[in-house]
Amino acid sequence: TDLIVDLESRPGGIEATGKRKRYSADRVVVAAAWGAGALTRGLGVDIPSRAEPLHMNITEACETQIGHLVQHAERSITLKQFATGQVVIGGGWAARDRGRDTVPAVVPASMLGNVALAARLVPSIGGLRVIRTWAGMNTTIDGASVIGPLPSHDRVIMAIPGDAGYTLGPLVARMAAACAQGSDLTEEARRFSPSRFAA
């Protein structure tokens, strides 16, 4: 693997500079999370991507109770249940940043507050054991995803799920892949275009 540190538009393609070597491609998809802004800045688009340390929890399996994503309008919580029965509890509860080369640390009070709120909202999961809690970096920009080609650099396709990376990542990836294959964004997805950051 190589870490890409710069992108340049060239006639007929894109040149990516990595820490080890340079690469040429007809098109690239930038799915670099909080590092995306640094890659696009040289192309004239300043995407204000920042890292945000958060944590997630997963419970033991139980019978299906949650058939859809649950997200509270006023509280930081998301709940979703896998087909295998485990409930994933998240929603933006803080973890502790330990630098970009180390995984963030789980904050016990944050974890306890998160699962307590989940149990208040869906009392039937209150007795489930949490079998794993992990921390990672989410990407914050302006509260929305960034999807589609860069203005004046249509060979560079952005794929940033915004403030809900774990939840929206698969959908954003499918949309960006469609753009990379030549499809236009749907009318409703155009508001997520990176053109909103163009100078």
C-alpha positions as CSV (number, residue, x, y, z in Angstrom):
1,T,0.0,0.0,0.0
2,D,0.9,3.6,-0.5
3,L,-0.4,6.8,1.0
4,I,-1.5,9.3,-1.7
5,V,-0.4,12.9,-0.7
6,D,-1.2,14.9,-3.8
7,L,-3.4,14.9,-6.9
8,E,-2.7,16.7,-10.2
9,S,-4.9,17.0,-13.2
10,R,-3.0,16.2,-16.5
11,P,-4.2,16.1,-20.0
12,G,-6.2,12.9,-20.3
13,G,-6.1,11.8,-16.7
14,I,-5.0,12.3,-13.1
15,E,-1.6,11.9,-11.6
16,A,-1.5,10.8,-7.9
17,T,1.7,11.2,-5.9
18,G,2.2,8.7,-3.2
19,K,4.8,8.5,-0.5
20,R,6.5,5.7,-2.5
21,K,5.8,6.5,-6.1
22,R,3.6,8.3,-8.6
23,Y,0.5,6.8,-10.3
24,S,-1.5,7.7,-13.4
25,A,-5.2,7.0,-13.9
26,D,-8.0,8.0,-16.2
27,R,-10.2,8.7,-13.1
28,V,-9.8,8.6,-9.3
29,V,-12.3,8.3,-6.5
30,V,-11.2,10.2,-3.4
31,A,-12.6,8.4,-0.4
32,A,-9.9,9.7,2.0
33,A,-12.3,10.8,4.8
34,W,-10.8,13.7,6.8
35,G,-7.8,13.7,4.5
36,A,-9.8,14.5,1.4
37,G,-9.5,18.3,1.8
38,A,-5.7,18.2,1.7
39,L,-5.9,16.2,-1.6
40,T,-8.3,18.5,-3.4
41,R,-6.9,21.8,-2.2
42,G,-4.2,21.7,-5.0
43,L,-7.1,21.3,-7.5
44,G,-8.7,24.5,-6.4
45,V,-11.4,23.0,-4.2
46,D,-11.0,23.4,-0.4
47,I,-13.2,20.8,1.2
48,P,-13.1,21.6,5.0
49,S,-12.8,17.9,6.1
50,R,-11.9,17.3,9.8
51,A,-11.4,14.2,11.8
52,E,-13.9,13.6,14.7
53,P,-13.1,10.7,17.1
54,L,-16.3,8.7,17.9
55,H,-17.2,5.3,19.2
56,M,-19.7,2.5,18.3
57,N,-21.1,-0.4,20.4
58,I,-22.5,-3.8,19.3
59,T,-24.7,-6.0,21.5
60,E,-25.2,-9.7,21.7
61,A,-27.7,-11.2,19.3
62,C,-31.4,-11.0,20.1
63,E,-34.6,-11.6,18.1
64,T,-35.3,-9.1,15.4
65,Q,-36.8,-5.9,16.9
66,I,-35.5,-3.1,14.8
67,G,-36.3,-3.4,11.1
68,H,-34.9,0.0,10.1
69,L,-32.4,2.6,11.0
70,V,-33.4,4.6,14.2
71,Q,-32.0,8.1,14.5
72,H,-33.3,10.6,17.1
73,A,-34.1,14.1,15.9
74,E,-32.8,15.8,19.0
75,R,-30.4,13.3,20.6
76,S,-27.1,11.8,19.4
77,I,-28.1,8.2,18.8
78,T,-28.5,5.7,15.9
79,L,-29.6,2.1,16.2
80,K,-29.6,-0.6,13.6
81,Q,-29.9,-4.3,13.8
82,F,-28.0,-6.8,11.7
83,A,-29.8,-9.9,10.3
84,T,-27.8,-11.9,12.8
85,G,-29.5,-10.1,15.6
86,Q,-26.8,-7.8,17.0
87,V,-27.8,-4.2,17.6
88,V,-25.3,-1.5,16.6
89,I,-25.5,1.5,18.8
90,G,-23.8,4.8,17.8
91,G,-24.8,8.3,16.9
92,G,-21.9,10.6,17.5
93,W,-20.7,10.0,21.0
94,A,-17.1,11.2,21.6
95,A,-14.0,9.1,21.8
96,R,-10.5,10.4,22.7
97,D,-8.2,11.4,19.9
98,R,-4.7,10.0,20.3
99,G,-3.2,11.3,17.1
100,R,-3.5,10.3,13.5
101,D,-1.3,7.3,13.8
102,T,-3.2,5.7,16.7
103,V,-6.8,4.5,17.0
104,P,-8.9,6.7,19.2
105,A,-9.7,5.6,22.7
106,V,-13.2,4.7,24.0
107,V,-14.3,7.2,26.7
108,P,-16.2,5.0,29.3
109,A,-18.7,7.8,30.3
110,S,-19.5,8.3,26.6
111,M,-20.1,4.6,26.0
112,L,-22.3,4.3,29.1
113,G,-24.3,7.4,28.1
114,N,-24.8,6.0,24.6
115,V,-26.1,2.6,25.6
116,A,-28.2,4.1,28.4
117,L,-30.0,6.4,25.9
118,A,-30.5,3.4,23.5
119,A,-32.1,1.5,26.4
120,R,-34.4,4.4,27.2
121,L,-35.5,4.7,23.5
122,V,-35.9,1.0,22.9
123,P,-36.5,-0.6,26.4
124,S,-36.5,-4.1,25.0
125,I,-32.8,-3.9,24.3
126,G,-31.9,-2.7,27.8
127,G,-31.1,-6.2,29.0
128,L,-28.7,-7.0,26.2
129,R,-25.0,-7.2,26.9
130,V,-22.6,-5.0,24.9
131,I,-20.1,-7.4,23.4
132,R,-17.8,-4.9,21.8
133,T,-17.1,-1.2,21.8
134,W,-14.6,0.4,19.4
135,A,-13.5,3.9,18.5
136,G,-12.6,5.3,15.1
137,M,-12.5,8.6,13.2
138,N,-15.6,10.0,11.6
139,T,-15.3,12.9,9.1
140,T,-17.1,16.2,9.6
141,I,-17.4,18.8,6.9
142,D,-20.6,20.8,6.8
143,G,-23.1,18.2,8.0
144,A,-23.6,16.7,4.6
145,S,-21.9,14.2,2.3
146,V,-19.7,15.2,-0.6
147,I,-20.4,13.1,-3.7
148,G,-19.5,13.5,-7.3
149,P,-17.0,15.1,-9.6
150,L,-14.9,18.1,-8.7
151,P,-15.8,21.2,-10.6
152,S,-13.4,21.7,-13.5
153,H,-11.8,18.3,-12.7
154,D,-14.5,15.8,-13.6
155,R,-12.0,12.9,-13.5
156,V,-11.8,13.3,-9.7
157,I,-14.8,11.8,-8.0
158,M,-15.5,12.6,-4.3
159,A,-16.9,10.0,-1.9
160,I,-17.2,11.4,1.6
161,P,-20.2,10.3,3.7
162,G,-20.1,13.4,5.9
163,D,-21.1,13.1,9.5
164,A,-22.6,9.6,9.2
165,G,-19.8,7.6,7.7
166,Y,-20.7,4.2,9.2
167,T,-24.3,4.6,8.2
168,L,-24.0,6.3,4.8
169,G,-20.6,4.9,3.6
170,P,-22.1,2.0,1.5
171,L,-24.6,4.4,-0.2
172,V,-22.0,7.1,-0.9
173,A,-19.7,4.4,-2.3
174,R,-22.3,3.2,-4.8
175,M,-23.2,6.7,-5.9
176,A,-19.5,7.6,-6.4
177,A,-18.8,4.4,-8.3
178,A,-21.7,5.2,-10.6
179,C,-20.3,8.7,-11.2
180,A,-16.9,7.2,-12.0
181,Q,-18.5,5.0,-14.6
182,G,-20.1,8.0,-16.3
183,S,-23.5,8.3,-14.7
184,D,-24.7,11.7,-13.5
185,L,-25.8,12.3,-9.9
186,T,-29.5,12.1,-9.4
187,E,-31.4,15.4,-9.0
188,E,-31.7,14.9,-5.2
189,A,-28.0,14.0,-4.8
190,R,-26.7,17.1,-6.6
191,R,-26.9,19.1,-3.4
192,F,-24.0,17.0,-2.2
193,S,-21.8,18.0,-5.1
194,P,-18.3,19.2,-4.2
195,S,-19.0,22.3,-6.3
196,R,-20.3,24.0,-3.1
197,F,-16.7,24.3,-2.0
198,A,-15.3,25.7,-5.3
199,A,-13.6,29.1,-5.1
